[in-house]
Structures are given as C-alpha cells and as structure tokens.
C-alpha cells in the first residue's frame, strides 16, 4: 500500500491557511462518496472521519454544492474523504453546479487514485426511474472498472441484514448492483446524529479487505483516464504555490494544490474542466 511521506503534512483550507494533519508515516485511505441528493453522503463522510466535518442536515435542497475534501486520522489510518454533490441535484443549481464535471475533476485530481468509491443509497426511498437514470449516468461517469472498488452504503435503515435482504428481493436493480460490487455493502444506521460504531467497524473491515484484494491484483487505485493530463496542469499550480511559499516542500505543495483543485479552487480550473470526454472511461 502507498504510505504518506514522513514529516508534517499540511493542507490548505479555503482561506489559504495550512493545517497539520500528521507528523509521521501513516497509511492512507482515499474514499469518494457518490449518490443521490438527500441520500446522506455528508453524514456518512462524517461517520467515517469520526468527526463533524461536512455540513449535513435533512432538507429539500442540496447541502453539498461542490466537491468537498476532509481528512482525519482514526485507528492509525489517515482517511481522506471527498464528498460530492448529489448526482440528481435540482435544476435550479444547474447554472452554478456542474455535478458531473465536479465529480470527474475530483476523480482525476486525487493522487494517486481512490481506494474506494462509496455509493450511498437511502433505504427510505423507493427505487424509481430517476434512480435507474442515476445509476446509468454513473456507469458513464465512472466506467465498468469502478465496480471492483465500489462499496454500497445503505443509509436510513437500522443495522439489520434481514430487513435489507427483504428489501432487495423487491428491487432487482439493487440486487444486480450488489452482484457487480461482489456483495460489498454496509448498513450505516438510521440515526441522523451519529453513525453507530458497529456500522463503522464493519465498513472499516470491508474497506481493508477491498484494498488488500485490489493490491494483490496490482490495481490498488481507481484512476481516471485524464489523471496524467490533470497532473501536468497541477504541476503548474505547484510551481506557482512554491513561488509564494518557498519554505514549503514540493510534496506538501502538491498535496495542497491537489486538494484545492478537487474543490474547484485551482487557478487553472478552466483547463481542468476542459478535460471532458462524453464517452468518459477510466483506467486503474
């Protein structure tokens, strides 16, 4: 597995300030959260991080308006979580939020790739034509290779596999999705304030097994087809950053500009957004 480099690693917040994340070598786990508006992605991200980082509340509008990055050290792992806008964000956001482009940009600006793609599904809603359209959209956005990195996260349901199994028998589309993910699924409870510890532990175990299996096959990371092109653009961002922060190491500077880019804060965001292929596919 990839390890973070020794030394104090810092990241920039939106004001440009730097925050120390850790001061010694530590294994990373990079995760992107994807799903419908209102499925509970931000709430799940907070549960994985073990702290309230992403804004999360029950409402009729999209809380996450752009990709957001958060990190925390838990159980001797550095979790890097990338929360994304709802795939079905309402039309009124179309002028300010390009969900597919934001997610795609997050995919190819994260180094050296994602260990896991967590697809968040709400058990409180019926499977609709809109849901099927979302899944089809994700196929085009992520590519077939995404399923070997995917974990299904079921929200708004008590931690009861029997109930989930009964629900799945009435939703063949979810059964098919579960098969593609090799039955990697975890229930994340029905508590709007806190994810149950037992659910988080099940997720951690599932994630560990997923990473080990993909590492054995020589494909530990999910990487977007435009990863290399995006890296060249971000090298320019790094050079600019180092001119203004000469005391920062190159590795830390690159980490900072990458995290900024995933949130749309790169000075070359237009170039990054132009890396768009209607027939987008991925490599790993």
Secondary structure in CASP SS format (residue, H / E / C, confidence):
PFRMAT SS
TARGET T0000
AUTHOR 0000-0000-0000
METHOD secondary structure of the structure
MODEL  1
X C 1.00
X C 1.00
X E 1.00
X C 1.00
X C 1.00
X C 1.00
X C 1.00
X C 1.00
X E 1.00
X E 1.00
X E 1.00
X E 1.00
X C 1.00
X C 1.00
X C 1.00
X C 1.00
X C 1.00
X E 1.00
X E 1.00
X E 1.00
X E 1.00
X E 1.00
X C 1.00
X C 1.00
X C 1.00
X C 1.00
X E 1.00
X E 1.00
X E 1.00
X E 1.00
X E 1.00
X E 1.00
X E 1.00
X E 1.00
X E 1.00
X C 1.00
X C 1.00
X C 1.00
X C 1.00
X C 1.00
X H 1.00
X H 1.00
X H 1.00
X H 1.00
X H 1.00
X H 1.00
X H 1.00
X H 1.00
X H 1.00
X C 1.00
X C 1.00
X C 1.00
X C 1.00
X C 1.00
X C 1.00
X C 1.00
X C 1.00
X C 1.00
X C 1.00
X C 1.00
X C 1.00
X C 1.00
X C 1.00
X C 1.00
X C 1.00
X C 1.00
X C 1.00
X E 1.00
X E 1.00
X E 1.00
X E 1.00
X E 1.00
X E 1.00
X E 1.00
X C 1.00
X C 1.00
X E 1.00
X E 1.00
X E 1.00
X E 1.00
X E 1.00
X E 1.00
X E 1.00
X C 1.00
X C 1.00
X C 1.00
X C 1.00
X C 1.00
X C 1.00
X C 1.00
X H 1.00
X H 1.00
X H 1.00
X C 1.00
X C 1.00
X C 1.00
X C 1.00
X C 1.00
X H 1.00
X H 1.00
X H 1.00
X H 1.00
X H 1.00
X H 1.00
X H 1.00
X H 1.00
X H 1.00
X H 1.00
X C 1.00
X C 1.00
X C 1.00
X C 1.00
X C 1.00
X E 1.00
X C 1.00
X E 1.00
X E 1.00
X E 1.00
X E 1.00
X E 1.00
X E 1.00
X E 1.00
X C 1.00
X C 1.00
X C 1.00
X C 1.00
X C 1.00
X C 1.00
X H 1.00
X H 1.00
X H 1.00
X H 1.00
X H 1.00
X H 1.00
X H 1.00
X H 1.00
X H 1.00
X H 1.00
X H 1.00
X H 1.00
X H 1.00
X H 1.00
X C 1.00
X H 1.00
X H 1.00
X H 1.00
X H 1.00
X H 1.00
X H 1.00
X E 1.00
X E 1.00
X E 1.00
X E 1.00
X E 1.00
X E 1.00
X C 1.00
X C 1.00
X C 1.00
X C 1.00
X C 1.00
X H 1.00
X H 1.00
X H 1.00
X H 1.00
X H 1.00
X H 1.00
X H 1.00
X H 1.00
X H 1.00
X C 1.00
X C 1.00
X H 1.00
X H 1.00
X H 1.00
X H 1.00
X H 1.00
X H 1.00
X H 1.00
X H 1.00
X H 1.00
X C 1.00
X C 1.00
X C 1.00
X C 1.00
X E 1.00
X E 1.00
X E 1.00
X C 1.00
X C 1.00
X C 1.00
X C 1.00
X C 1.00
X C 1.00
X C 1.00
X C 1.00
X C 1.00
X H 1.00
X H 1.00
X H 1.00
X H 1.00
X H 1.00
X H 1.00
X H 1.00
X H 1.00
X H 1.00
X H 1.00
X H 1.00
X H 1.00
X H 1.00
X H 1.00
X H 1.00
X H 1.00
X H 1.00
X H 1.00
X H 1.00
X H 1.00
X C 1.00
X C 1.00
X C 1.00
X C 1.00
X C 1.00
X E 1.00
X E 1.00
X E 1.00
X C 1.00
X C 1.00
X H 1.00
X H 1.00
X H 1.00
X H 1.00
X H 1.00
X H 1.00
X H 1.00
X H 1.00
X H 1.00
X H 1.00
X H 1.00
X H 1.00
X H 1.00
X H 1.00
X H 1.00
X H 1.00
X H 1.00
X H 1.00
X C 1.00
X C 1.00
X C 1.00
X C 1.00
X C 1.00
X H 1.00
X H 1.00
X H 1.00
X H 1.00
X H 1.00
X H 1.00
X H 1.00
X H 1.00
X H 1.00
X H 1.00
X H 1.00
X H 1.00
X H 1.00
X C 1.00
X C 1.00
X C 1.00
X C 1.00
X C 1.00
X C 1.00
X H 1.00
X H 1.00
X H 1.00
X H 1.00
X H 1.00
X C 1.00
X C 1.00
X C 1.00
X C 1.00
X C 1.00
X C 1.00
X C 1.00
X C 1.00
X E 1.00
X E 1.00
X C 1.00
END
